[in-house]
Amino acid sequence: MARLVLLRHGESTANRDNVYTGWSDVPLTSAGISEAQRAGQLLLTQNFNFTAVHTSLLQRAIVTANIVMDELNIAAVPLHKTWRLNERHYGALRGQNKELTRQEYGAQQVALWRRSYTTVPPKLTRPDYERRYTRYGYRFEPLAESLAMALKRLVPYWLDHIGPALINGQDQLVVAHGSTIRALIKYLEGISDAGIDGVEVANGQPIVYELDAKLRIKNKTIID
């Protein structure tokens, strides 16, 4: 039986300032660094045998993953970085204060943008064309994403990389973002489109799944 750990990065400057982030590359706060260290210390008590760590192309997740790996003394374990684990793209909302958008657009509309499975936030007028994504081709970067769209681009990575390792009995650690972890939880637990609205994922709090050889959940634990 293999174990899968899902971990949202530590507090970022955008979390602290209550702004939309998405694919914007913001750093951890000092509190976020402490949360990552604490997550690693909690995992150290559980005797995991991780054969790989998976994270996004955004520094808040990468730095969290590196801190956790240091705490676990697993620097030799491969760290795989993929855009497929990036946070959901918040489009034209990026950088805006969440409370101010509630005042401007109304709480109901903001709740749909943030929590609905299918609602797409206001789109950018054009992609950013960041250098880290140019190898994926022209028009690769999204203009905005719903949670459903984020799950669609995440599932191939799960099927090709994370799932097969778990089937082979290898513990896997995924360090990602609030939305992409919510998407994975929805996928793993078979949560309805409406039901995912109420699922929250805290910064720096490991979620552990024990899975059988067919990736059926035998147990779920949140380590706190």
Backbone as a ProteinNet text record, in pm:
[ID]
protein_1_A
[PRIMARY]
MARLVLLRHGESTANRDNVYTGWSDVPLTSAGISEAQRAGQLLLTQNFNFTAVHTSLLQRAIVTANIVMDELNIAAVPLHKTWRLNERHYGALRGQNKELTRQEYGAQQVALWRRSYTTVPPKLTRPDYERRYTRYGYRFEPLAESLAMALKRLVPYWLDHIGPALINGQDQLVVAHGSTIRALIKYLEGISDAGIDGVEVANGQPIVYELDAKLRIKNKTIID
[TERTIARY]
85	0	88.7	66.1	146.1	72.3	147.9	89.7	118.4	16.5	25.1	6.3	98.1	85.6	64.3	-42.1	-70	-42.4	35.7	73	62.8	-18.4	-22.5	98.1	157.3	273.9	246.5	353.9	339.9	284.9	250.1	192	280.9	219.6	290.6	258.3	330	300.1	159.6	112.2	-24.1	-127.4	-101.9	-190.9	-197.5	-81.4	-74.6	-151.9	-138.9	-200.4	-341.6	-392.3	-528.6	-554.3	-459.1	-475.5	-477.4	-538.9	-540.9	-401	-360.8	-225.4	-223.2	-276	-271.8	-129.4	-94.5	37.8	139.3	101.6	199.4	297.7	426.4	529.8	571.1	502	526.7	601.8	681.6	759.8	680.2	741	687.3	715.9	630.5	659.7	744.9	792.9	866.2	775.3	646.9	551.4	536.7	538.1	527.6	646.5	764.6	884.7	872.1	822	802.2	698.9	592.4	490.4	548.9	635.1	699.1	789.9	866.2	952.9	870	761.3	674.8	612.8	572.3	515.8	618.1	742.4	847.2	870	866.8	886.5	772.6	650.1	536.1	548.3	590.1	604.2	717.8	818.8	933.3	892.2	784.7	740.4	660.8	629.2	538.4	607.7	741.9	819.7	779.9	772.2	745.2	871.7	851.6	963.6	936.4	947.2	916.7	1020.8	973.1	1064.1	1065.9	972	969.6	886.4	921.7	845.5	803.9	679.4	624.1	578.3	613.4	572.2	549.1	512.2	479.3	603.3	582.6	691.1	691.3	620.8	608.6	687.5	760.7	858.7	798.5	676.6	621	603.6	574.9	565.3	702.9	789.2	923.7	1001.6	999	1072.6	1015.7	883	820.8	868.9	869.6	914.1	1058.7	1144.5	1284.8	1303	1226.3	1234.8	1189.7	1078.7	1027.8	1129.4	1188.4	1287.4	1409.1	1448.7	1559.8	1524	1401.9	1359.3	1354.5	1320.2	1310.4	1443.8	1543.2	1675.4	1665.3	1592.3	1575	1618.9	1731.6	1780.1	1809.2	1838.7	1871.4	1747.3	1629.2	1505	1474.5	1435.4	1405.9	1292.7	1312.7	1210.3	1165.6	1042.4	988.8	903.3	933	859.4	778.5	650.8	564.2	463	435.6	333.8	195.5	179.3	47.7	2.9	97.5	63.8	57.1	75	59.7	-77.8	-83.4	-211.6	-307.8	-436.4	-535.4	-506.8	-518.9	-490.6	-610.8	-587.4	-696.8	-718.2	-651.2	-677.2	-657.5	-754.7	-745.5	-762.6	-799.4	-810.8	-674.9	-571.2	-440.7	-393.3	-345.1	-292.3	-396.2	-524.6	-630.7	-662.9	-697.9	-735.8	-873.4	-885.2	-1009.5	-1126	-1100.1	-1207.1	-1255.3	-1162.8	-1202.2	-1284.7	-1253.1	-1335.2	-1475	-1487.7	-1621.5	-1702.5	-1638.6	-1707.8	-1746.8	-1662	-1687.7	-1787.5	-1773.5	-1854.3	-1963.5	-1955.5	-2052.3	-1998.9	-2038.1	-1987.2	-2025.8	-2146.4	-2191.7	-2107.1	-2077.2	-1996.1	-1854.2	-1797.2	-1662.7	-1660.2	-1763.1	-1770.7	-1773.2	-1843	-1844.8	-1706.1	-1639	-1504.9	-1408.3	-1421.5	-1324.7	-1357.8	-1484	-1519.7	-1594	-1657.3	-1731.1	-1636.3	-1686.4	-1605.3	-1588.4	-1689.5	-1687.6	-1675.4	-1695.3	-1692.2	-1549.4	-1531.7	-1400.7	-1391.1	-1282.8	-1267.2	-1251.4	-1260.3	-1236	-1101.5	-1100.6	-979.4	-883.4	-755.9	-658.2	-687.8	-643.1	-661.5	-559.8	-443.6	-342.1	-256.9	-193.5	-107.7	14.8	80.7	199.8	325.9	329.7	447.6	572.2	564.5	681.5	781.8	911	1016.4	1011.2	971.3	970.3	873	776.4	676.5	696	795.8	810.2	836.8	899.9	929.7	804	690.9	566.9	492.5	542.8	484.9	401.3	372.1	294.5	153.5	104.1	-30.1	-47.5	62	51.8	-16.8	18.2	-30.8	-179.9	-257.6	-402.3	-432.3	-550.7	-598.3	-672.1	-724.9	-791.7	-836.5	-859.7	-901.7	-1009.1	-1101.9	-1190.6	-1118.4	-1173.1	-1115.4	-1124.4	-1231.2	-1247.2	-1135.8	-1099.3	-991.2	-857.3	-836	-712.6	-702.5	-813.5	-813.7	-784.8	-839.8	-819.1	-672.1	-596.5	-453.6	-368.2	-426.6	-353.8	-360.5	-473.7	-495.7	-391.3	-348.6	-246.5	-117.9	-78.8	42	19.2	-98.1	-132.3	-125.1	-184.7	-190.7	-53.5	32.2	162.5	271.8	262.2	374.3	339.6	240.4	213	141.3	33.6	-44.3	37.8	114.9	193.8	292	354.2	446.6	372.7	253.8	174.5	132	93.7	54.8	170.2	292	411.8	453.6	368.7	395.4	491.6	511.6	608.3	537.3	574.6	517	552	453.8	473.4	430	506.4	475.4	446.7	331.3	292.1	283.3	364.8	362.6	311.9	192.2	130.9	53.9	-64.4	-138.6	-281.4	-347.9	-481.7	-576.1	-580.8	-676.5	-636.7	-508.4	-470.3	-480.6	-458.1	-479.1	-628.5	-711.8	-856.7	-900.7	-843.8	-878.2	-838.9	-720.4	-677	-766.1	-803.5	-893.6	-1026.9	-1078.7	-1204.1	-1190.9	-1080.2	-1055.5	-1041.2	-963.7	-937	-1060.4	-1135.5	-1246.9	-1380.8	-1382.1	-1507.4	-1608.7	-1561.2	-1649.7	-1727	-1853	-1936.6	-1890.3	-1937	-1901.8	-1948.3	-2066	-2117.5	-2047	-2013.3	-1955.3	-1815.6	-1740.5	-1602.7	-1600	-1711.4	-1721.7	-1681.5	-1718	-1694.9	-1562.2	-1477.3	-1349.4	-1242.7	-1181.5	-1074	-943.3	-833.3	-699.7	-613	-564.3	-484.4	-338.7	-272.6	-129.7	-50.4	45.3	140.8	84.9	-31.8	-94.9	-102.1	-18	-13.9	-143.8	-186.9	-301.6	-248	-274.3	-216.2	-325.8	-304.9	-393.6	-317.8	-377.8	-328.3	-409.8	-340.7	-406.6	-368.4	-465.5	-433.4	-376.8	-352.4	-287.7	-374.4	-504	-592.8	-624.8	-545	-556.9	-690.7	-746.5	-865.8	-821.6	-891.9	-854.4	-893	-793.4	-817.8	-826.1	-755.9	-758	-710.8	-763.4	-722.8	-698.2	-585.3	-549.8	-496.2	-538.9	-479.7	-391.3	-261.6	-166.2	-159.5	-187	-186.9	-120
-119.7	0	125	214.1	335.7	453.1	555.3	675.8	796.4	876.7	1001.9	1116.6	1213.8	1332.8	1453.2	1526.6	1652.9	1766.7	1864.4	1975.5	2107.2	2197.3	2333.4	2409.9	2491.9	2570.5	2654.5	2699.4	2789.4	2924.1	3006.1	3136.9	3216.9	3272.2	3358.9	3504.7	3594.5	3737.2	3769.7	3698.7	3721.8	3672.5	3557.3	3511.2	3615.5	3665.1	3764.6	3891.4	3933.9	4059.7	4042	3917.6	3887.2	3929	3895.5	3926.2	3796.9	3804.3	3691	3671.5	3545.3	3517.4	3441.1	3318.4	3237.6	3206.3	3238.6	3207.8	3317.1	3420.6	3520.1	3452.1	3485.6	3413.8	3492.9	3470.1	3545.3	3458.1	3518.7	3442	3406.1	3320.9	3290.9	3406.3	3421.5	3511.5	3435	3505.8	3437.1	3335.7	3370	3274.7	3152.3	3174.5	3063.7	2970.8	3026.5	2944.3	2858.4	2918.5	2843.3	2732.4	2760.9	2659.1	2541.7	2571.6	2465.2	2381.1	2446.4	2372.7	2283.4	2337.4	2261.5	2142	2161.1	2050.2	1939	1976	1875.7	1801.8	1873.7	1811.2	1714.6	1752.9	1664.1	1536.9	1551.4	1435.1	1344	1403.6	1325.1	1221.1	1249.3	1156.7	1038.6	1041.7	942.7	831.7	836.6	730	705.7	813.9	800.7	755.5	693.1	655.3	711.3	842.9	907.7	871.9	834.1	809.2	924.8	1018.8	1137.2	1245.7	1370.1	1487.1	1561.6	1608	1675.3	1815.3	1913.9	2050.7	2128.8	2254.8	2338.9	2413.5	2509.4	2595.3	2730	2739.8	2864.7	2856.2	2962.6	2956.5	2927.2	2970.8	2946.1	2797.1	2720.4	2575.1	2510.3	2556.7	2499.1	2517.8	2639.3	2665.4	2582.5	2571.7	2487.2	2343.1	2291.9	2154.2	2135.5	2231.2	2219.4	2222.2	2307.4	2313.6	2182.1	2128.3	2001.6	1890.1	1888.5	1785.6	1796.7	1919.5	1938.5	1882.3	1911.1	1861.2	1708.6	1648.5	1502.8	1437.3	1519.3	1468.8	1377.3	1424.4	1345.7	1426.4	1495.7	1579.3	1498.2	1368.7	1284.9	1236.6	1255.2	1212.8	1308.7	1258.6	1346.3	1444.8	1571.6	1675.7	1710.9	1678	1701.5	1828.5	1921.1	2046.7	2047.6	2080.4	2079.9	2193.7	2252.2	2356.9	2301.2	2170.4	2110.1	2118.2	2140.7	2158.4	2305.3	2396.3	2539.2	2568.8	2676.8	2724.3	2752.8	2751	2793.1	2936.5	2962.5	3097.1	3187.9	3295.3	3385.7	3498.5	3493.4	3589.8	3732.9	3817.3	3961	3996.6	3899.9	3925.8	3928.1	3875	3864.5	3999.2	3996.3	4117	4204.2	4174	4254.3	4202.6	4293.3	4257.5	4190.5	4078.6	4002	4078.5	4151.5	4226.5	4340.2	4404.7	4513.5	4461.2	4341.3	4285.5	4249.7	4210.1	4185.9	4315.4	4424	4553	4598.6	4569.1	4614.4	4526.5	4394.5	4302.7	4231.2	4238	4169.8	4036.9	4000.5	3879.7	3753.2	3752.6	3633.6	3606.2	3712.6	3694.7	3650.9	3710.3	3672.8	3528.5	3486.6	3348.3	3251.2	3287.6	3203.3	3195.5	3308.6	3308.9	3224.2	3232.2	3165.5	3019	2984.8	2852.5	2762.7	2821.8	2740.2	2648.4	2532.9	2437.5	2479.2	2543.1	2570	2717.6	2809	2951.3	2998.1	3069.8	3122.3	3268.8	3309.8	3450.9	3538.3	3671.1	3760.4	3731.1	3723.6	3681.5	3798.1	3762.4	3858.5	3887.3	3999.9	4030.6	3958.4	3924.1	3847	3772.2	3662.6	3588.9	3670.3	3629.2	3699.8	3662.4	3543.1	3493	3495.9	3437.9	3429.2	3327.8	3358.2	3277.4	3132	3107.8	2969.7	2880.4	2943	2863.9	2863	2935.2	2947.5	2813.6	2720	2590.2	2510.2	2549.3	2477	2529.7	2637.5	2684.7	2811	2868.8	2992.1	2971.5	3071.8	3069.2	2956.9	2916.8	2812.3	2862.2	2980.9	3029.9	3063.2	3022.1	3049.8	3196.7	3239.2	3374	3377.6	3264.3	3244.4	3099.4	3047.3	2908	2892	2802.6	2751.7	2636.7	2589.7	2474.2	2351.4	2340.9	2228.2	2228	2344.7	2354.1	2316.6	2357.7	2322.2	2170.9	2106.9	1961.9	1891.2	1942.7	1879.7	1876.9	1983.5	1983.3	1912.9	1887.7	1819.1	1667	1615.2	1469.6	1394.2	1443.7	1368.6	1346.6	1445.1	1427.8	1321.4	1322.2	1219	1080.1	1065	934.9	886.3	978.8	940.4	926.2	999.8	1006.6	966.2	1029.1	1006	873	850.8	728.6	601.5	588.3	465.5	437.4	542.5	522.1	469	522.1	474.9	329.6	294.9	156.9	62.3	109.9	29.9	32.5	91.4	90.5	196.9	302.6	406.8	530.5	574.1	695.1	816.5	906.7	1025.9	1150.6	1258.4	1387.1	1489.5	1553.9	1660.1	1790.7	1887.8	2020.1	2117.5	2168.4	2250.5	2367	2394.3	2515.8	2482.8	2580.2	2557.8	2498.1	2556.7	2510.5	2376.2	2357.9	2231.2	2115.6	2142.2	2036.5	2008.4	2113.1	2090.4	2007	2034.8	1958.7	1812.4	1787.6	1649	1578.5	1650.1	1592	1554.4	1641.9	1613	1485.6	1476.8	1362.7	1233.1	1237.3	1118	1069.7	1164.5	1128.6	1122.9	1158.4	1155.6	1256.4	1373	1477.2	1540.4	1572.5	1631.1	1770.9	1818	1953.9	2057.2	2035.2	2129.2	2110.9	1987.6	1958.8	2013.4	2031.4	2080.2	2224.3	2295.2	2434	2447.3	2350.5	2360.7	2304.6	2257.9	2198	2306.9	2314.3	2410.6	2335.9	2398.5	2340.9	2446.2	2416.5	2512.4	2511.3	2624.8	2633	2544.4	2468.6	2395.5	2282.5	2229.7	2122.7	1995	1894.2	1773.3	1693.4	1650.6	1561.8	1428.5	1322	1191	1093.2	1030.6	924.5	792.2	689.3	553.3	488.5	439	389.5	244.5	166.4	29.3	25.2	-94.7	-110	-62.8	-40.4	13.3	160.5	221.5	363.3	396.2	298.6	323.8	369.9	470.2	528.1	433.6	396.2	313.4	397.6	510.6	598.4	736.7	838.7	977.1	1042.1	1111.9	1179.6	1318.1	1416.6	1550.3	1566.7	1585.7	1595.7	1739.3	1761.4	1897.6	1894.6
0	0	0	-97.4	-108.4	-46.6	-12.8	45	-43.6	-61.5	-136.2	-38.8	-44.1	39	-50.8	-24.7	-93.5	3.4	-40.8	46.3	-29	22.6	-31.3	22.5	-63	-23.3	101.9	166.3	280	237.7	335.7	306.9	211.7	107.3	12.8	43.5	-21.7	-3	-52.1	-153.7	-203.3	-102.9	-38.3	68.5	179.4	217.4	325.2	289.5	163.6	120.7	66.8	65	21.7	-123.7	-211.1	-353.5	-434.7	-552.7	-644.7	-703	-715.2	-761.1	-892.9	-892.5	-1013.7	-1056.2	-1181.4	-1234.4	-1202.9	-1131.6	-1087.1	-992	-1004.3	-929.6	-806.6	-696.8	-573.5	-473.2	-384	-287.1	-162.6	-80.8	51.2	146.8	246.8	358.6	460.4	560.9	668.3	737.2	750.7	809.1	719.2	588.1	493.3	500.2	518.5	535.4	661.1	768.4	892.8	874.1	799	772.6	694	597.3	519.7	608.6	695.4	788.2	880.1	929.5	1019.5	946.5	822	743.7	728.1	699.7	687.3	816.7	927.8	1058.6	1091.6	1055	1077.5	993.8	868.1	781.2	827.1	888.9	935.9	1039.3	1112.1	1217.1	1161.3	1031.7	974.3	895.6	887.8	822.6	676.9	600.5	457.7	385.4	270.3	183.5	44.5	31.1	-95.6	-201.4	-319.4	-431	-530	-514.3	-599.9	-533.7	-566.9	-522.6	-648.2	-651.7	-769.6	-730.2	-809.9	-779.2	-907.8	-893.2	-1008.4	-1057.4	-1146.7	-1194.4	-1121.6	-1010.8	-936.7	-806.9	-775.1	-667.1	-530.4	-504.1	-371.3	-344.2	-448.9	-433.8	-437.3	-526.4	-538.2	-408.9	-352.9	-229.1	-114.9	-107.6	-4.8	-19.2	-142.5	-165.6	-120.4	-152.9	-114.2	37.5	104.7	251	312.6	263.2	314.9	290.5	173.1	142.3	234	265.6	360	497.8	544.1	675.3	678.3	565.1	555.6	520.2	490.3	450.1	327.9	225.4	102.9	-18.9	-6.7	-117.1	-242.4	-227	-342.5	-418.2	-360	-426.3	-541.1	-659	-772.5	-741.8	-782.5	-771.5	-912.3	-944.4	-1078.6	-1078.2	-1169.7	-1179.7	-1309.5	-1298.6	-1415.9	-1410.1	-1526.6	-1535.2	-1504.7	-1518.2	-1496.7	-1350.6	-1259.5	-1118.8	-1078.5	-1175.6	-1146.1	-1086.5	-1010.6	-959	-1074.4	-1046.2	-1145.4	-1188.4	-1317.9	-1370.7	-1345.6	-1270.6	-1234.9	-1334	-1448.4	-1554.4	-1512.8	-1547.7	-1521.8	-1374.4	-1291.2	-1146.9	-1077.3	-1142.2	-1077.7	-1024.2	-901.3	-839.8	-773	-793.1	-732.9	-592	-504.7	-369.1	-370.2	-300.5	-303.8	-241.2	-134.1	-69	-158.5	-228.1	-317.5	-435.7	-483.5	-592.2	-542.6	-416.1	-360.4	-359.6	-323	-319.8	-460.4	-558.8	-695.3	-769.6	-755.8	-835.6	-756.3	-623.5	-539.4	-488.7	-368.5	-304.4	-380.8	-438.2	-509.6	-633.1	-709.7	-829.6	-794.1	-691.5	-649.9	-600.4	-528.8	-482.4	-600.5	-707.2	-826.8	-890	-903.3	-960.9	-879.5	-746.8	-660.2	-633.8	-618.1	-566.6	-665.8	-767.3	-862.8	-939.6	-979.3	-1054.5	-1200.1	-1257.3	-1401.2	-1439.3	-1345.5	-1379.1	-1406.5	-1518.1	-1557.3	-1516	-1448.1	-1411.4	-1535.6	-1520.7	-1634.4	-1699	-1831.9	-1902.3	-1928.3	-1940.2	-1990.3	-2137.4	-2185	-2327.3	-2413.7	-2353.9	-2425.7	-2322.6	-2363.1	-2269.5	-2229.7	-2122.9	-2075.3	-2151.1	-2208.7	-2280.5	-2192	-2074.4	-1987.1	-2042.7	-2022.3	-2080.9	-2034.9	-1909.9	-1858.6	-1934.3	-2007.3	-2078.5	-2230	-2282	-2427.4	-2495	-2425.2	-2486.6	-2517	-2456.5	-2481.2	-2603.9	-2662.6	-2787.9	-2776.2	-2889.1	-2899.2	-2844.1	-2774.3	-2714.7	-2612.5	-2549.7	-2447.8	-2322.2	-2275.9	-2147.5	-2155.7	-2056.3	-2058.7	-2032.1	-2073.3	-2043.6	-1910.7	-1868.7	-1738.7	-1735	-1614.3	-1601.1	-1494	-1520.1	-1415.2	-1345.2	-1234.3	-1167.8	-1258.1	-1335	-1427.3	-1531.5	-1580.5	-1678.8	-1616.1	-1491.4	-1422.2	-1402.7	-1366.4	-1349	-1481.3	-1589.4	-1720.4	-1757.9	-1727.7	-1765	-1659.8	-1542.6	-1436.3	-1451.3	-1494.6	-1498.1	-1580.3	-1699.2	-1772.7	-1693.3	-1612.7	-1531.9	-1424.6	-1365.6	-1267.5	-1331.2	-1448.2	-1514.4	-1560.8	-1600.3	-1656.2	-1550.7	-1440.1	-1347.4	-1203.1	-1144.6	-1003	-982	-1056.1	-1041.1	-1059.4	-1169	-1188.6	-1075	-1020.3	-907.8	-785.5	-758.7	-645.9	-665.6	-788.1	-818	-789.6	-811.2	-784.5	-638	-551.9	-408.9	-360.9	-440.5	-406.9	-351.9	-232.6	-173.9	-259.7	-276.9	-359.5	-282	-300.5	-238.3	-346.6	-337.6	-430.8	-353.6	-392.4	-329.9	-434.9	-414.8	-518.6	-456.7	-509.9	-478.4	-436.2	-378.1	-327.2	-429.5	-548.7	-649.6	-710.2	-739.9	-802.3	-702.9	-576.2	-477.5	-460.5	-461.1	-457.6	-577.4	-694.1	-814.4	-799.2	-744.9	-722.6	-621.2	-515.6	-416	-480.1	-563.2	-632.7	-716.9	-788.1	-875.8	-795.5	-688	-607.9	-532.9	-478.2	-390.5	-462.7	-591	-666.1	-616	-573.1	-521.7	-637.3	-615.1	-719.7	-755.3	-870.5	-914.3	-813.2	-756.3	-656.7	-522.6	-489.1	-359.1	-338.8	-448.1	-434.6	-386.3	-400.6	-355.1	-207.7	-125.7	17.4	65.4	-25.3	14	27	143.8	169.5	190.8	150.3	170	237.1	356.5	432.3	387.5	401	370.9	466	411.2	493	577.2	540.1	619.2	535.2	564.4	480.9	485.2	367	351.2	302.1	376.8	347.5	305.2	188.7	141.7	141.5	197.4	181.5	70.6	-32.8	-153.1	-179.1	-227.4	-263.7	-405.6	-456.5	-587.1	-703.2	-676.6	-779.8	-754.2	-666.8	-630.9	-565	-497.4	-416.9	-278.6	-225.7	-97.1	16.2	95.9	213.2	339.7	338.8	455.5	414.1	481.8	458.9	593.9	606.2	729.9	698.2	773.9	766.9	888	865.3	975.5	1021.9	1150.5	1204.7	1342.5
[MASK]
++++++++++++++++++++++++++++++++++++++++++++++++++++++++++++++++++++++++++++++++++++++++++++++++++++++++++++++++++++++++++++++++++++++++++++++++++++++++++++++++++++++++++++++++++++++++++++++++++++++++++++++++++++++++++++++++

